[in-house]
Amino acid sequence: MGFCAKVKKQLLLFTTLFTNGMWKTSGILLVLWFEAAWLYYGCVLLTTTIIQYEPHCGIDTTNNTNSCTPLDTTEYLQISGTAAAELPGIILTLVAVELIGRKWTFAMLYFGCAVGYGLLFICVPNIALTAFLFLIRAFSTGAFQTAYLYTPEVFPTNVRAVAMSVFVAAARVGAIVTPYVAQVLLHTSDWATIGLYAGSALIMVLFSLLLPIETKGRSLMDGQ
């Protein structure tokens, strides 16, 4: 098969994702994958700034945008603590997808992200702040893992690889965009930054429940 024929075949498979009854699932998954990366990397990038400067407590960060302030030992431990949330986030996801299904697991995890980001509006001691960031990191990690589990299950073999490529690309776009919020908008308005993350996560709860297919207990589709 020549190069042009291969390209034509891949384009045909791509268009198949948005036709033949797959358009709703594909459209929703594009947003869910984008949001998973948006929330996860947003949390990663926000953690250092929020722990160090606590802008939500009224501390001005505008004078710190062009300078580097070393982290102290306590701050390093806090950041390490939030990173440790990924393991329990994966374990929670593994249990949830088998108990309540993929769609409700998506909804639960995005709702957890929305609650976690919403709690950042509260001025609290560092230990509570670390706990909030821990929750966000765990839930956003779980949302990512659920997307990797659900997507291959919902698409047939002939478009499965193309589907994964398209949705992983959507996640990469989310990862590219989120620094402009977590690192740039934050220094203009911490309320707008946290509100964007919390609000978008809450909207994803609805998108998760709108997925037309539940794949729990369903075999992989080998047909066209």
Salt bridges, closest charged atoms under 4 A:
GLU86 OE2 - ARG137 NE 3.01
GLU98 OE2 - ARG102 NH1 3.58
GLU153 OE2 - ARG102 NH2 2.83
